[in-house]
Amino acid sequence: MPKKRTRRFVKVLRSVSQWLPILALLVISFFLIIETVSCLVTPYSYPTVNLKDIVNARSIRGDILDDYVIYSSVEFTDAPVNTKQRIQVNIDSLSEVEIEWTCEMYLVENATLHYNDNRFLSYELVSNLEVYFNGVRVEYNCTEYGGKKYYTIAGYNITDAGKISKLEMHFQIERTVLTSNLTRIPSLFNQNYAKLVHLPITNVPVHTGNLSDLSVLDINFDLPFRRILGGNSGWVDSFVPPEYEWEEYYVRPNVYCFPVFEYPIEQESIEERNTYTYKVRFSEHNIADRISLVIVPNCGIPAIFIIFLLSPCFVPLFIWIHEKRFMVKSKIKRNLLVVLEIYSALLALALVVLTFFGGELSWSLFSYVLEITNHPLLVLVLLYPALSILFYELRKARSW
Protein backbone atom coordinates (compact mmCIF):
# COMPACT_ATOMS: atom_id res chain seq x y z
CA MET A 1 0.00 0.00 0.00
CA PRO A 2 2.68 2.58 0.84
CA LYS A 3 4.40 1.87 -2.47
CA LYS A 4 1.15 2.37 -4.40
CA ARG A 5 0.49 5.65 -2.58
CA THR A 6 4.04 6.76 -3.31
CA ARG A 7 3.62 5.94 -6.96
CA ARG A 8 0.33 7.81 -7.11
CA PHE A 9 1.90 10.78 -5.36
CA VAL A 10 4.84 10.77 -7.76
CA LYS A 11 2.45 10.47 -10.69
CA VAL A 12 0.41 13.45 -9.43
CA LEU A 13 3.56 15.49 -8.92
CA ARG A 14 4.73 14.62 -12.41
CA SER A 15 1.36 15.59 -13.85
CA VAL A 16 1.36 18.88 -11.95
CA SER A 17 4.96 19.63 -12.99
CA GLN A 18 3.98 19.12 -16.63
CA TRP A 19 1.38 21.88 -16.30
CA LEU A 20 3.44 24.29 -14.18
CA PRO A 21 4.97 26.30 -17.07
CA ILE A 22 1.54 26.75 -18.67
CA LEU A 23 -0.05 27.62 -15.33
CA ALA A 24 2.73 30.17 -14.74
CA LEU A 25 1.98 31.79 -18.10
CA LEU A 26 -1.73 31.92 -17.27
CA VAL A 27 -1.15 33.41 -13.81
CA ILE A 28 1.18 36.09 -15.18
CA SER A 29 -1.19 36.92 -18.04
CA PHE A 30 -4.28 37.12 -15.82
CA PHE A 31 -2.43 39.32 -13.32
CA LEU A 32 -1.29 41.73 -16.03
CA ILE A 33 -4.73 41.75 -17.68
CA ILE A 34 -6.59 42.42 -14.41
CA GLU A 35 -4.14 45.15 -13.40
CA THR A 36 -4.30 46.82 -16.82
CA VAL A 37 -8.11 46.75 -16.92
CA SER A 38 -8.24 48.08 -13.35
CA CYS A 39 -6.00 51.03 -14.30
CA LEU A 40 -8.19 51.75 -17.33
CA VAL A 41 -11.42 51.66 -15.29
CA THR A 42 -10.08 53.66 -12.31
CA PRO A 43 -7.10 55.57 -13.71
CA TYR A 44 -6.53 58.06 -10.88
CA SER A 45 -4.53 57.81 -7.68
CA TYR A 46 -4.85 60.72 -5.24
CA PRO A 47 -3.15 61.27 -1.85
CA THR A 48 -6.54 60.45 -0.28
CA VAL A 49 -9.52 58.25 -1.08
CA ASN A 50 -11.91 60.68 0.65
CA LEU A 51 -12.31 62.97 -2.33
CA LYS A 52 -15.67 64.36 -1.18
CA ASP A 53 -13.99 65.87 1.87
CA ILE A 54 -10.85 67.34 0.29
CA VAL A 55 -9.91 70.88 1.25
CA ASN A 56 -9.34 73.73 -1.17
CA ALA A 57 -5.69 74.77 -0.85
CA ARG A 58 -6.46 78.46 -1.40
CA SER A 59 -8.45 78.41 1.88
CA ILE A 60 -5.34 77.48 3.88
CA ARG A 61 -2.78 79.93 5.18
CA GLY A 62 0.68 79.01 6.37
CA ASP A 63 3.79 77.15 5.28
CA ILE A 64 1.98 74.91 2.82
CA LEU A 65 1.55 77.65 0.24
CA ASP A 66 4.91 79.40 0.66
CA ASP A 67 6.28 77.89 -2.58
CA TYR A 68 3.00 77.14 -4.31
CA VAL A 69 1.45 79.97 -6.31
CA ILE A 70 -2.30 79.58 -6.80
CA TYR A 71 -3.85 81.49 -9.66
CA SER A 72 -7.55 82.34 -9.95
CA SER A 73 -9.86 81.91 -12.92
CA VAL A 74 -12.11 84.72 -11.66
CA GLU A 75 -11.85 88.26 -10.38
CA PHE A 76 -14.77 89.12 -8.14
CA THR A 77 -16.24 92.60 -8.51
CA ASP A 78 -19.10 94.61 -7.05
CA ALA A 79 -20.16 95.61 -10.55
CA PRO A 80 -23.26 93.62 -11.71
CA VAL A 81 -21.52 91.99 -14.67
CA ASN A 82 -22.31 88.84 -16.62
CA THR A 83 -19.37 87.09 -18.23
CA LYS A 84 -18.97 84.16 -20.56
CA GLN A 85 -15.84 82.87 -22.24
CA ARG A 86 -14.80 80.31 -24.82
CA ILE A 87 -11.34 78.80 -25.17
CA GLN A 88 -10.61 76.90 -28.37
CA VAL A 89 -7.49 74.77 -28.29
CA ASN A 90 -5.87 72.91 -31.18
CA ILE A 91 -3.37 70.23 -30.16
CA ASP A 92 -1.42 68.41 -32.84
CA SER A 93 1.86 68.53 -30.92
CA LEU A 94 2.70 68.24 -27.24
CA SER A 95 5.34 70.96 -27.44
CA GLU A 96 3.25 73.75 -28.99
CA VAL A 97 -0.45 74.52 -28.59
CA GLU A 98 -2.61 76.94 -30.57
CA ILE A 99 -5.25 78.82 -28.55
CA GLU A 100 -8.08 81.24 -29.32
CA TRP A 101 -9.67 82.89 -26.28
CA THR A 102 -12.86 84.97 -26.32
CA CYS A 103 -14.57 86.70 -23.41
CA GLU A 104 -17.88 88.58 -23.57
CA MET A 105 -18.91 90.89 -20.72
CA TYR A 106 -21.91 93.13 -20.17
CA LEU A 107 -23.36 95.10 -17.24
CA VAL A 108 -26.95 94.36 -16.28
CA GLU A 109 -27.40 97.88 -14.89
CA ASN A 110 -25.57 101.17 -14.86
CA ALA A 111 -22.22 100.77 -13.11
CA THR A 112 -18.51 100.81 -13.84
CA LEU A 113 -16.40 97.71 -14.34
CA HIS A 114 -12.69 98.44 -14.14
CA TYR A 115 -10.67 95.69 -15.82
CA ASN A 116 -7.14 96.52 -14.74
CA ASP A 117 -3.70 95.16 -15.62
CA ASN A 118 -4.76 91.54 -16.05
CA ARG A 119 -1.86 89.07 -15.85
CA PHE A 120 -2.59 86.22 -18.21
CA LEU A 121 0.32 84.72 -20.19
CA SER A 122 3.93 83.81 -19.50
CA TYR A 123 6.13 86.13 -21.55
CA GLU A 124 8.80 83.56 -22.47
CA LEU A 125 6.45 80.87 -23.79
CA VAL A 126 4.00 82.81 -25.96
CA SER A 127 4.38 83.61 -29.64
CA ASN A 128 2.21 85.31 -32.27
CA LEU A 129 0.04 87.05 -29.68
CA GLU A 130 -2.84 89.20 -30.94
CA VAL A 131 -5.32 90.97 -28.65
CA TYR A 132 -8.58 92.62 -29.76
CA PHE A 133 -11.14 94.60 -27.78
CA ASN A 134 -14.50 95.04 -29.51
CA GLY A 135 -12.86 94.11 -32.80
CA VAL A 136 -10.06 96.67 -32.50
CA ARG A 137 -6.52 95.49 -32.01
CA VAL A 138 -5.09 96.73 -28.70
CA GLU A 139 -1.64 96.96 -27.18
CA TYR A 140 -0.43 94.80 -24.33
CA ASN A 141 2.33 95.18 -21.78
CA CYS A 142 4.84 93.06 -19.89
CA THR A 143 4.95 92.94 -16.09
CA GLU A 144 7.21 91.04 -13.73
CA TYR A 145 5.46 89.12 -10.97
CA GLY A 146 7.24 86.82 -8.52
CA GLY A 147 10.40 86.91 -10.59
CA LYS A 148 8.56 85.89 -13.79
CA LYS A 149 7.46 88.00 -16.75
CA TYR A 150 3.82 88.03 -17.90
CA TYR A 151 1.86 89.70 -20.63
CA THR A 152 -0.70 92.12 -19.23
CA ILE A 153 -3.51 94.24 -20.62
CA ALA A 154 -3.75 97.91 -19.65
CA GLY A 155 -6.79 98.77 -17.54
CA TYR A 156 -10.03 99.87 -19.19
CA ASN A 157 -13.57 100.63 -18.04
CA ILE A 158 -16.93 99.16 -19.08
CA THR A 159 -19.81 101.49 -18.29
CA ASP A 160 -22.62 100.90 -20.83
CA ALA A 161 -25.33 98.67 -19.36
CA GLY A 162 -26.54 95.93 -21.71
CA LYS A 163 -23.77 96.47 -24.26
CA ILE A 164 -21.51 93.48 -24.88
CA SER A 165 -17.78 94.13 -24.63
CA LYS A 166 -15.74 91.45 -26.36
CA LEU A 167 -12.11 90.66 -25.61
CA GLU A 168 -10.26 88.25 -27.94
CA MET A 169 -6.79 86.74 -27.91
CA HIS A 170 -5.04 84.54 -30.47
CA PHE A 171 -1.67 83.01 -29.66
CA GLN A 172 0.58 79.97 -29.67
CA ILE A 173 2.23 78.74 -26.52
CA GLU A 174 5.13 76.38 -25.97
CA ARG A 175 4.41 73.78 -23.33
CA THR A 176 6.61 71.69 -21.08
CA VAL A 177 5.16 68.20 -21.00
CA LEU A 178 5.16 66.79 -17.48
CA THR A 179 4.67 63.31 -16.07
CA SER A 180 1.29 62.83 -14.42
CA ASN A 181 1.97 61.55 -10.91
CA LEU A 182 -1.73 61.11 -10.14
CA THR A 183 -2.40 58.58 -12.89
CA ARG A 184 -2.17 54.86 -12.23
CA ILE A 185 0.27 53.19 -14.62
CA PRO A 186 -0.11 49.48 -15.53
CA SER A 187 3.04 47.37 -15.14
CA LEU A 188 3.17 46.96 -18.93
CA PHE A 189 4.02 50.67 -19.25
CA ASN A 190 6.63 53.10 -17.93
CA GLN A 191 6.48 56.68 -16.64
CA ASN A 192 5.90 58.02 -20.16
CA TYR A 193 2.46 56.39 -20.13
CA ALA A 194 0.65 59.44 -18.70
CA LYS A 195 1.61 62.98 -19.72
CA LEU A 196 0.36 66.23 -18.22
CA VAL A 197 -0.05 69.48 -20.16
CA HIS A 198 -1.03 72.73 -18.45
CA LEU A 199 -2.84 75.46 -20.38
CA PRO A 200 -3.04 79.12 -19.32
CA ILE A 201 -6.25 80.69 -18.05
CA THR A 202 -7.31 84.30 -17.89
CA ASN A 203 -9.32 85.46 -14.92
CA VAL A 204 -12.71 86.83 -15.87
CA PRO A 205 -14.85 89.29 -13.87
CA VAL A 206 -17.70 87.74 -11.87
CA HIS A 207 -20.27 89.59 -9.78
CA THR A 208 -19.58 88.81 -6.12
CA GLY A 209 -22.03 86.25 -4.77
CA ASN A 210 -23.26 85.21 -8.22
CA LEU A 211 -22.52 82.58 -10.83
CA SER A 212 -20.69 83.48 -14.00
CA ASP A 213 -22.25 82.75 -17.35
CA LEU A 214 -21.06 79.64 -19.13
CA SER A 215 -17.34 79.15 -19.81
CA VAL A 216 -16.57 76.62 -22.52
CA LEU A 217 -13.28 74.88 -23.26
CA ASP A 218 -13.15 73.17 -26.68
CA ILE A 219 -10.15 70.97 -27.42
CA ASN A 220 -9.45 69.64 -30.89
CA PHE A 221 -7.08 66.78 -30.08
CA ASP A 222 -5.18 65.50 -33.11
CA LEU A 223 -2.44 63.29 -31.65
CA PRO A 224 -2.51 59.70 -32.93
CA PHE A 225 -2.75 56.73 -30.53
CA ARG A 226 -3.55 59.03 -27.59
CA ARG A 227 -6.59 60.27 -25.69
CA ILE A 228 -7.36 62.76 -22.94
CA LEU A 229 -8.52 61.42 -19.60
CA GLY A 230 -11.73 63.40 -19.39
CA GLY A 231 -12.43 62.76 -15.71
CA ASN A 232 -9.13 64.26 -14.58
CA SER A 233 -8.77 67.05 -17.10
CA GLY A 234 -10.32 70.45 -17.79
CA TRP A 235 -10.49 73.23 -15.21
CA VAL A 236 -8.72 72.12 -12.03
CA ASP A 237 -7.95 73.67 -8.68
CA SER A 238 -5.42 72.87 -5.95
CA PHE A 239 -6.52 70.70 -3.02
CA VAL A 240 -5.12 68.92 0.04
CA PRO A 241 -6.43 65.83 1.90
CA PRO A 242 -9.37 66.13 4.38
CA GLU A 243 -8.72 67.73 7.75
CA TYR A 244 -9.14 64.45 9.66
CA GLU A 245 -6.08 63.11 7.77
CA TRP A 246 -3.85 66.08 8.58
CA GLU A 247 -2.27 64.43 11.63
CA GLU A 248 -0.07 62.27 9.41
CA TYR A 249 1.30 65.44 7.75
CA TYR A 250 2.16 67.13 11.06
CA VAL A 251 5.72 68.56 11.13
CA ARG A 252 5.85 70.83 14.18
CA PRO A 253 3.35 73.00 16.10
CA ASN A 254 0.99 74.74 13.65
CA VAL A 255 3.03 73.51 10.68
CA TYR A 256 1.91 70.74 8.31
CA CYS A 257 3.49 69.44 5.12
CA PHE A 258 0.49 68.65 2.92
CA PRO A 259 0.58 67.00 -0.50
CA VAL A 260 -1.01 69.53 -2.85
CA PHE A 261 -2.77 67.93 -5.82
CA GLU A 262 -4.92 69.02 -8.74
CA TYR A 263 -8.56 68.02 -8.83
CA PRO A 264 -11.25 69.04 -11.35
CA ILE A 265 -13.73 71.64 -10.20
CA GLU A 266 -17.46 71.16 -10.80
CA GLN A 267 -17.93 71.10 -14.56
CA GLU A 268 -19.50 69.17 -17.42
CA SER A 269 -17.29 67.19 -19.78
CA ILE A 270 -18.24 65.87 -23.22
CA GLU A 271 -16.12 63.65 -25.46
CA GLU A 272 -16.90 63.08 -29.13
CA ARG A 273 -14.18 61.42 -31.20
CA ASN A 274 -11.21 63.79 -31.15
CA THR A 275 -13.11 66.71 -29.61
CA TYR A 276 -13.24 67.30 -25.85
CA THR A 277 -15.56 69.94 -24.42
CA TYR A 278 -15.69 71.24 -20.83
CA LYS A 279 -18.38 73.58 -19.54
CA VAL A 280 -18.28 75.39 -16.22
CA ARG A 281 -19.92 78.23 -14.28
CA PHE A 282 -17.56 79.93 -11.87
CA SER A 283 -18.58 81.06 -8.39
CA GLU A 284 -16.94 81.80 -5.04
CA HIS A 285 -17.00 78.07 -4.34
CA ASN A 286 -16.04 76.88 -7.82
CA ILE A 287 -12.77 78.48 -8.91
CA ALA A 288 -10.02 77.07 -11.11
CA ASP A 289 -6.28 77.39 -10.68
CA ARG A 290 -5.41 76.24 -14.22
CA ILE A 291 -6.43 74.03 -17.11
CA SER A 292 -4.81 70.60 -17.09
CA LEU A 293 -4.92 67.83 -19.68
CA VAL A 294 -3.87 64.28 -18.77
CA ILE A 295 -2.88 62.41 -21.95
CA VAL A 296 -2.61 58.61 -22.09
CA PRO A 297 -2.54 55.96 -24.85
CA ASN A 298 -5.91 55.22 -26.40
CA CYS A 299 -7.49 51.94 -25.36
CA GLY A 300 -6.36 50.20 -28.55
CA ILE A 301 -2.75 49.82 -27.36
CA PRO A 302 -3.47 48.03 -24.03
CA ALA A 303 -6.19 46.04 -25.83
CA ILE A 304 -3.57 44.62 -28.23
CA PHE A 305 -1.35 43.62 -25.31
CA ILE A 306 -4.31 41.91 -23.63
CA ILE A 307 -4.98 39.93 -26.83
CA PHE A 308 -1.38 38.65 -26.81
CA LEU A 309 -1.62 37.82 -23.10
CA LEU A 310 -4.68 35.67 -23.78
CA SER A 311 -2.80 33.50 -26.28
CA PRO A 312 -2.26 30.57 -23.83
CA CYS A 313 -6.04 30.14 -23.89
CA PHE A 314 -6.43 29.65 -27.65
CA VAL A 315 -3.06 28.16 -28.66
CA PRO A 316 -4.34 24.62 -27.89
CA LEU A 317 -7.13 25.13 -30.42
CA PHE A 318 -4.62 25.90 -33.20
CA ILE A 319 -2.55 22.84 -32.26
CA TRP A 320 -5.63 20.59 -32.20
CA ILE A 321 -6.75 21.83 -35.63
CA HIS A 322 -3.38 20.94 -37.14
CA GLU A 323 -3.35 17.55 -35.46
CA LYS A 324 -6.88 16.54 -36.45
CA ARG A 325 -7.44 18.26 -39.78
CA PHE A 326 -4.14 18.80 -41.50
CA MET A 327 -2.29 15.72 -40.25
CA VAL A 328 1.17 17.28 -40.53
CA LYS A 329 3.55 14.50 -39.53
CA SER A 330 6.55 16.64 -38.72
CA LYS A 331 6.12 18.25 -35.30
CA ILE A 332 8.64 20.96 -36.11
CA LYS A 333 6.85 21.84 -39.33
CA ARG A 334 3.47 21.73 -37.61
CA ASN A 335 4.61 24.00 -34.78
CA LEU A 336 6.16 26.45 -37.22
CA LEU A 337 2.84 26.58 -39.07
CA VAL A 338 1.00 27.10 -35.78
CA VAL A 339 3.37 29.93 -34.82
CA LEU A 340 2.94 31.55 -38.23
CA GLU A 341 -0.84 31.24 -38.17
CA ILE A 342 -1.31 32.45 -34.61
CA TYR A 343 0.92 35.51 -35.10
CA SER A 344 -0.87 36.26 -38.39
CA ALA A 345 -4.22 36.02 -36.60
CA LEU A 346 -2.98 38.26 -33.77
CA LEU A 347 -1.66 40.82 -36.26
CA ALA A 348 -4.98 40.86 -38.13
CA LEU A 349 -6.87 41.25 -34.85
CA ALA A 350 -4.51 44.05 -33.81
CA LEU A 351 -5.23 45.89 -37.05
CA VAL A 352 -8.97 45.57 -36.41
CA VAL A 353 -8.55 46.94 -32.88
CA LEU A 354 -6.38 49.84 -34.08
CA THR A 355 -8.90 50.72 -36.80
CA PHE A 356 -11.74 50.63 -34.27
CA PHE A 357 -9.91 53.11 -32.04
CA GLY A 358 -9.00 55.36 -34.96
CA GLY A 359 -5.38 54.35 -35.53
CA GLU A 360 -3.34 52.49 -38.06
CA LEU A 361 -0.23 50.33 -38.17
CA SER A 362 2.75 52.61 -38.81
CA TRP A 363 6.29 53.34 -37.73
CA SER A 364 5.07 56.17 -35.51
CA LEU A 365 2.94 53.62 -33.63
CA PHE A 366 5.98 51.37 -33.02
CA SER A 367 8.00 54.38 -31.92
CA TYR A 368 5.29 55.49 -29.50
CA VAL A 369 4.88 51.97 -28.07
CA LEU A 370 8.64 51.73 -27.47
CA GLU A 371 8.51 55.10 -25.72
CA ILE A 372 5.76 54.22 -23.24
CA THR A 373 6.23 50.51 -22.53
CA ASN A 374 8.15 48.51 -19.97
CA HIS A 375 10.57 46.85 -22.40
CA PRO A 376 11.20 43.52 -20.58
CA LEU A 377 7.44 42.96 -20.23
CA LEU A 378 6.90 44.08 -23.84
CA VAL A 379 9.29 41.35 -25.03
CA LEU A 380 7.54 38.81 -22.80
CA VAL A 381 4.12 39.76 -24.18
CA LEU A 382 5.30 39.49 -27.78
CA LEU A 383 6.79 36.05 -27.05
CA TYR A 384 3.68 34.80 -25.26
CA PRO A 385 2.20 32.87 -28.23
CA ALA A 386 5.52 31.18 -29.01
CA LEU A 387 6.11 30.33 -25.33
CA SER A 388 2.59 28.92 -25.08
CA ILE A 389 3.19 26.59 -28.04
CA LEU A 390 6.57 25.52 -26.61
CA PHE A 391 5.17 24.74 -23.15
CA TYR A 392 2.18 22.83 -24.53
CA GLU A 393 4.47 20.70 -26.69
CA LEU A 394 6.83 20.03 -23.76
CA ARG A 395 3.88 18.93 -21.63
CA LYS A 396 2.71 16.51 -24.33
CA ALA A 397 6.20 15.11 -24.78
CA ARG A 398 6.65 14.54 -21.04
CA SER A 399 3.21 12.97 -20.71
CA TRP A 400 4.23 10.28 -23.22
Protein Blocks (a to p, Z undefined) as FASTA:
>chain_A
ZZmmmmmmmmmmmmmmmmmmmmmmmmmmmmmmmmmmmmmmmmcccfbfblmlpccfklpg
cjklmmmccddfbdcdfbdcddddddddddfbfkbccdddddddddfbdcddddehiafb
dfklpghiacdeehiacddddddeehiacddddddddfbghiacdddddddddddddddf
kbccdfkbcfklpccdddddddddddehiacdddddddddfbehiacdfklgcjdddddd
dfklmmmmcfbghiacddddddddddddddehjaccddddddfklccfbdcddddddfkl
mmmmmmmmmmmmmmmmmmmmmmmmnopablmlmmmmmmmmmmmmmmmmmmmmmmmnopac
dfklmmmmmmmpcfklmmmmmmmmmmmmmmmmmmmmmmZZ
